[in-house]
Amino acid sequence: MRSSPHRRRSLVVAGIAAALLVLAAVLVWPDSTIRVPQGAKPDSLTMKPCSYDTEDGSVAADCGTLVVAENRRDSGSRLIALPVVRIRAASKPAGEPVFRFGGGPGQSNMDFPQAGRLTKNHDVVLVGYRGVDGSSRLDCDEVTNALQSSADMTGGQNLPHTRRAFERCADRLQRSGVDLTGYSAVQRVEDMESARKALGYRRINLLSSSAGTRTAMIYAWRHPDALRRSAMISVNPPGHLYWDPRITDTQFGQYADLCRADRACDAKTSDLAATIRSRVADMPSRWGPFRIKKTNVSILSQYSMHMNGEGSAPGNAPTVIDAYLDGGPGALWAMSVLADVTLPSSTVWGELASFAMIDAPAMRTYYGRGGDHGSILGNSSTDFLWGGPNGFSTVWPDSPDNAEYRTVRPSSVETLLIGGELDFSTPPVNATKELLPSLSRGSEVVLPGIGHTADFWQQQPRAGTHLLTTFYDSGRVDSSRFERRPVDFTAVPMSMSLIAGLLLAGVTGVPLLALLALVLLARRRRSRGAPGRLAGRWIRLLGTAPLGLAGWLLGVLFAWIFAPQWFITSLAVVVPGTGLLVGLGVYLARPDADPDGSKRTTTPMLVLLGAWLGALLGALAGSGLLIPATAVLGAVAGANVLLAIRTSRRRPLAATAVTG
């Protein structure tokens, strides 16, 4: 028995309405973070079998939840939960496990695809960072929004906004019951120590990188008897959670020397460092109609110069160098846009602030001495990290835990320092001069041609694995398998100029195709009538989704030309164009007649209103770069719901007229 047209239409309306209800539910649905188990006690750990994704595929592991006090200095502190993963060693018996501390700050400690390189003889254990990975996450949307809605991220006009955003975030978190002084490096160390004891390990090895090396240092200072060996990659000694412009210029000098030794690079400039300095100083303000945000470019340059391997492209040194030597204004504009899109949401700002407060006195000293005095990239990156001289260090609560660990202390733990010769973020000279002398059993390896942490894992991986496993297994330091390789200045799989072209093609070409599709649909309707019932339904439900994407891109184009302070996923950018093109598409694909044969004119503004309201609901339900997708879904659902309501409202009247 075939269902009636009225029944089929009711089912379609119900399905679309359900989609809108799902979007609405997302707005109020709680975050899917881990929870403190009911009845859990401090420092308790529960584990169960699971799997963990590595670069070689999924492997068997144990996963669990560690419950700790939010502030160990407060006997009445609330409890928080942290995730724990243990990837078991392949051999039995195994050596001491390796506890890994990733970098940041403000980054997760649970993403370590290289874990499989170390599990031949050792368990690898990951314990989530408080404030990032657990039940209490210190997100600061206020800071992200302040950076995303800026005309220039660390321009003089925006720094006060960033400071106030940190202040508002701290106030909001504390009003909600968060004790920000509990999110220190010291309390992070005690989380790791609780996990060590709960897992039954007598002694452990440490593997740390970048800002995570600070955690490893404090661990060694507080619990030396719990540690066997500690390997630190890209070492960050106390007082160096910022970029010293003088050292950055020295690193540029090293790249200038390498450029002279490279025939292709040398042909482009007689002095790479001087050329980049000149291009930064004389940076154009526009590429055609598009605004170039100068500090955005400098910040992205600093971050990208950290690594030089092709695996980090386009965020690598060769791509940045290519942009300054060959790219022109278009390449600089692409860097400006990429900085806007990637950097404001790249970290958990509240956790970064809480952790970084350990170096707040060093920052005040740095800015008190005038900060940058004319370096190549200037102060932009440090301003971005700290919010400027009057940034979060002046408004964020400082933990009493920090006072003891702001200077280097002696350690007898067997320690290996690993640095990259070309590391812009944590230059090895800092570790050599400041940390190595305090290590009675310390060794250091400076790897030629290598940059920051990602280069260590991506370039010459077998040599890196041999260096680490030999050290953990025997204490020997064997870097003999590393080869001196010249920096590949051609490691630019996608230049910034090409990225600029693709961005321009996307924001102009896709909307033009969408407008052409609407014109063809309108002409077809005028000459041949509405699409067939089934075809029209498919166009309204699926065919309008690309129109919504095009509408968003139209908004992006408008913002880039006329309102560069609007972020690409802000409501002002996403909702108007998405709702407009989806609404027009649904209206043009509407049926000519109702199932009873009567024809009517559907009010276009009603359909557009549904599309705009749906796009708004979808945008509010989404997050990050998924906002345009949820807005398109909402616009399609909203337009179709109001169309269905409009075309069904008069059906009972028509039926009455016939029977009368």
Secondary structure, 3 states (H helix, E strand, C coil): CCCCHHHHHHHHHHHHHHHHHHHHHHHHCCCCCCCCCCCCCCCEEEEEEEEEEECCEEEEEEEEEEEEECCCCCCCCCEEEEEEEEECCCCCCCCCCEEEECCCCCCCCCCCHHHHHCCCCCCEEEECCCECCCCCECCCHHHHHHHHCCCCCCCCCCHHHHHHHHHHHHHHHHHCCCCHHHCCHHHHHHHHHHHHHHHCCCCEEEEEECCHHHHHHHHHHHCHHHEEEEEEECCCCCCCCCCCHHHHHHHHHHHHHHHHCCHHHHCCCCCHHHHHHHHHHCCCCEECCEECCHHHHHHHHHHHCCCCCHHHCCCCHHHHHHHHHHHHHHHHHHHHHHHHHHCCCCCCHHHHHHHHHHHHHHHHHHHHCCCCCCCCCCCHHHHHHHCCCCCHHHCCCCCHHHHHHCCCCCECCEEEEEEECCCCCCCHHHHHHHHHHHECCEEEEEECCCCCHHHHHHCCHHHHHHHHHHHHHHCCCCCCCCCCCCCCCCCCCCCHHHHHHHHHHHHHHHHHHHHHHHHHHHHHHHHHCCCCHHHHHHHHHHHHHHHHHHHHHHHHHHHHHHCCCCCCCCHHHHHHHHHHHHHHHHHHCCCCECCCCCECCCCHHHHHHHHHHHHHHHHHHCCHHHHHHHHHHHHHHHHHHHHHHHHHCCHHHHHHHHHC
